[in-house]
Amino acid sequence: MSKKKVPKYCYRCSECDKEFFIRHSIKDKLTHCNCEKKGKVMRIPMIGRILKNKTKENKAGEKVKQFIEETKKELKEEKKSLSGQEYDA
């Protein structure tokens, strides 16, 4: 019986600024940190995760393309969330 490997993702909390790794399905997405402040988390892209698990069905080029699309989507969401914020110089 073969075990399916669950991917590992890196997240950063907006409140406590901690980075941590967690394993979950690609369909799942973590939204909040377990810290005291319950800050929102942002997934940090990890290029290494797309180069693992090479099979005939999942060629590296397809994985790279999927990774790029996911990252573009995440960056667009982050840009949208930051567009209304003001910063002190």
Backbone as CSV, one residue per row, in Angstrom:
resi,resn,N_x,N_y,N_z,CA_x,CA_y,CA_z,C_x,C_y,C_z
1,MET,0.840,-1.179,0.000,0.000,0.000,0.000,0.887,1.245,0.000
2,SER,0.685,2.125,-0.955,1.522,3.325,-1.048,0.890,4.489,-0.294
3,LYS,1.743,5.256,0.333,1.284,6.437,1.064,1.397,7.651,0.160
4,LYS,0.388,8.495,0.170,0.458,9.733,-0.599,1.191,10.771,0.236
5,LYS,2.118,11.460,-0.405,2.855,12.510,0.295,2.036,13.794,0.255
6,VAL,1.929,14.429,1.394,1.222,15.706,1.493,2.264,16.810,1.409
7,PRO,2.051,17.803,0.536,3.051,18.865,0.385,3.221,19.714,1.643
8,LYS,4.415,20.260,1.790,4.734,21.124,2.925,4.762,22.560,2.425
9,TYR,4.087,23.457,3.139,4.009,24.860,2.766,4.593,25.729,3.871
10,CYS,5.173,26.842,3.463,5.727,27.807,4.410,4.788,29.006,4.479
11,TYR,4.486,29.450,5.686,3.602,30.594,5.908,4.286,31.612,6.802
12,ARG,3.857,32.880,6.691,4.332,33.948,7.579,3.117,34.662,8.142
13,CYS,3.125,34.892,9.457,2.024,35.568,10.146,2.206,37.085,10.058
14,SER,1.115,37.794,9.786,1.169,39.257,9.669,1.297,39.939,11.033
15,GLU,0.946,39.249,12.097,0.992,39.851,13.437,2.285,39.519,14.189
16,CYS,2.593,38.233,14.325,3.778,37.847,15.104,5.028,37.728,14.232
17,ASP,4.883,37.819,12.910,5.962,37.778,11.935,6.752,36.462,11.961
18,LYS,6.150,35.406,12.500,6.804,34.102,12.534,6.599,33.399,11.202
19,GLU,7.616,32.651,10.792,7.505,31.782,9.632,7.420,30.359,10.145
20,PHE,6.536,29.577,9.540,6.400,28.194,9.955,5.984,27.334,8.772
21,PHE,6.257,26.045,8.892,5.928,25.079,7.854,4.773,24.216,8.335
22,ILE,3.908,23.870,7.401,2.788,22.990,7.727,2.475,22.150,6.496
23,ARG,2.094,20.914,6.727,1.724,20.015,5.632,0.213,19.954,5.518
24,HIS,-0.270,20.113,4.284,-1.699,19.963,4.029,-1.929,19.755,2.549
25,SER,-3.144,19.405,2.199,-3.505,19.181,0.809,-3.377,20.477,0.023
26,ILE,-3.125,20.371,-1.269,-3.020,21.549,-2.121,-4.346,22.302,-2.180
27,LYS,-5.443,21.599,-1.948,-6.773,22.219,-1.975,-7.031,23.070,-0.737
28,ASP,-6.363,22.751,0.362,-6.537,23.501,1.607,-5.672,24.750,1.594
29,LYS,-6.071,25.747,2.368,-5.259,26.955,2.491,-5.425,27.486,3.909
30,LEU,-4.316,27.669,4.583,-4.316,28.202,5.935,-4.573,29.699,5.877
31,THR,-5.421,30.223,6.764,-5.753,31.645,6.720,-5.319,32.410,7.963
32,HIS,-5.229,31.733,9.114,-4.887,32.427,10.351,-3.818,31.672,11.131
33,CYS,-3.016,32.421,11.850,-1.943,31.879,12.677,-2.521,31.418,14.020
34,ASN,-1.803,30.516,14.671,-2.205,30.060,16.000,-1.628,30.934,17.106
35,CYS,-1.066,32.082,16.745,-0.470,32.961,17.747,-1.562,33.631,18.586
36,GLU,-1.133,34.340,19.589,-2.037,35.033,20.507,-2.931,36.048,19.782
37,LYS,-2.391,36.681,18.742,-3.117,37.740,18.036,-3.972,37.220,16.890
38,LYS,-3.844,35.927,16.567,-4.620,35.296,15.483,-4.477,36.048,14.163
39,GLY,-3.243,36.410,13.825,-2.983,37.173,12.609,-3.228,36.375,11.342
40,LYS,-3.425,37.086,10.249,-3.581,36.441,8.952,-2.223,35.945,8.488
41,VAL,-2.236,34.847,7.755,-0.986,34.299,7.250,-0.942,34.389,5.737
42,MET,0.301,34.496,5.222,0.531,34.526,3.780,1.457,33.360,3.438
43,ARG,1.095,32.611,2.418,1.941,31.501,2.015,3.151,32.042,1.268
44,ILE,4.321,31.563,1.641,5.573,31.983,1.035,5.947,30.947,-0.028
45,PRO,6.126,31.382,-1.275,6.463,30.433,-2.342,7.777,29.708,-2.067
46,MET,7.779,28.417,-2.337,8.976,27.598,-2.163,9.231,26.860,-3.470
47,ILE,10.229,27.268,-4.211,10.513,26.677,-5.514,10.867,25.200,-5.396
48,GLY,11.411,24.782,-4.290,11.796,23.386,-4.111,10.624,22.423,-4.165
49,ARG,9.480,22.868,-3.776,8.329,21.963,-3.732,7.881,21.528,-5.120
50,ILE,8.174,22.296,-6.149,7.727,21.915,-7.489,8.696,20.973,-8.176
51,LEU,9.908,20.873,-7.678,10.897,20.028,-8.315,10.882,18.603,-7.781
52,LYS,10.188,18.356,-6.691,10.084,17.030,-6.105,8.948,16.276,-6.779
53,ASN,8.869,15.005,-6.496,7.774,14.147,-6.963,7.663,14.114,-8.485
54,LYS,8.768,13.912,-9.172,8.718,13.822,-10.633,8.130,12.471,-11.016
55,THR,7.119,12.490,-11.844,6.541,11.265,-12.386,6.291,11.489,-13.867
56,LYS,5.971,10.429,-14.568,5.688,10.550,-15.996,4.425,11.368,-16.218
57,GLU,3.471,11.274,-15.307,2.203,11.992,-15.447,2.366,13.484,-15.148
58,ASN,3.247,13.815,-14.235,3.434,15.204,-13.810,4.831,15.668,-14.186
59,LYS,4.983,16.155,-15.390,6.288,16.618,-15.850,6.641,17.939,-15.178
60,ALA,7.930,18.194,-15.043,8.413,19.395,-14.361,7.853,20.669,-14.990
61,GLY,7.774,20.734,-16.300,7.258,21.923,-16.974,5.835,22.252,-16.560
62,GLU,4.996,21.215,-16.410,3.616,21.418,-15.971,3.583,21.925,-14.538
63,LYS,4.455,21.370,-13.692,4.527,21.797,-12.292,4.968,23.257,-12.200
64,VAL,5.955,23.641,-12.997,6.453,25.018,-12.986,5.344,25.970,-13.422
65,LYS,4.645,25.604,-14.477,3.551,26.436,-14.972,2.470,26.603,-13.892
66,GLN,2.112,25.519,-13.221,1.123,25.574,-12.145,1.625,26.463,-11.002
67,PHE,2.898,26.311,-10.635,3.482,27.109,-9.560,3.442,28.594,-9.901
68,ILE,3.782,28.934,-11.150,3.782,30.334,-11.584,2.375,30.912,-11.505
69,GLU,1.384,30.169,-11.957,0.000,30.642,-11.923,-0.473,30.855,-10.491
70,GLU,-0.157,29.903,-9.598,-0.541,30.039,-8.183,0.135,31.264,-7.563
71,THR,1.410,31.456,-7.857,2.160,32.576,-7.297,1.631,33.907,-7.813
72,LYS,1.290,33.987,-9.098,0.706,35.205,-9.649,-0.599,35.545,-8.936
73,LYS,-1.405,34.540,-8.695,-2.686,34.742,-8.014,-2.456,35.252,-6.587
74,GLU,-1.508,34.617,-5.876,-1.202,35.038,-4.507,-0.677,36.476,-4.474
75,LEU,0.202,36.828,-5.416,0.751,38.185,-5.463,-0.334,39.212,-5.774
76,LYS,-1.238,38.861,-6.667,-2.343,39.756,-7.003,-3.223,40.006,-5.781
77,GLU,-3.523,38.935,-5.020,-4.323,39.071,-3.802,-3.605,39.930,-2.765
78,GLU,-2.304,39.718,-2.615,-1.521,40.475,-1.640,-1.448,41.949,-2.043
79,LYS,-1.249,42.216,-3.327,-1.195,43.595,-3.828,-2.522,44.300,-3.559
80,LYS,-3.607,43.598,-3.783,-4.942,44.155,-3.552,-5.145,44.480,-2.070
81,SER,-4.682,43.579,-1.183,-4.855,43.811,0.252,-3.964,44.956,0.757
82,LEU,-2.816,45.172,0.103,-1.898,46.224,0.534,-2.186,47.594,-0.111
83,SER,-2.988,47.610,-1.157,-3.189,48.848,-1.903,-3.853,49.952,-1.079
84,GLY,-4.638,49.617,-0.083,-5.318,50.628,0.708,-4.561,51.061,1.950
85,GLN,-3.393,50.470,2.200,-2.641,50.782,3.410,-1.731,51.992,3.188
86,GLU,-1.558,52.775,4.256,-0.642,53.910,4.233,0.537,53.605,5.147
87,TYR,1.693,54.056,4.765,2.907,53.812,5.529,3.568,55.138,5.912
88,ASP,4.131,55.169,7.127,4.879,56.349,7.579,6.273,56.291,6.990
89,ALA,6.734,57.409,6.511,8.082,57.444,5.923,9.107,57.850,6.958
